[in-house]
Amino acid sequence: MAGVTRAAELTVKRLLTRGFVVHEPLRPAWDCGLCGLPYPCRAAREQLLVRYGLSADLGERAWEMLEQAVRDRPDLTVTELFDRFVAWSLPSEPSPRPVLGRPLSP
């Protein structure tokens, strides 16, 4: 599994040996090797969330996949690939930002 940490690879192997099915991309098409949908399919997104949580690690992994897909899929626009690989991993609501000149609420 190219681009995946050793710990994540071992986690996937443990899941497979316990009967769990893992959705992984088939490259260079970037379709799910299990269900055939564009990767990351809904199940893959859920598995990535379980593996990384809503963390910087998830964002980093999503960005790594985007970079790989840009090279593999020159037929798709960067916007399409960003929406597919990164946008879903971003928080749905932005963090509150202070307004200049106003104190932060406690």
Helices and strands as residue ranges (DSSP letters): H 6-17, E 25-26, E 31-32, H 42-52, H 56-72, H 78-85, G 87-89
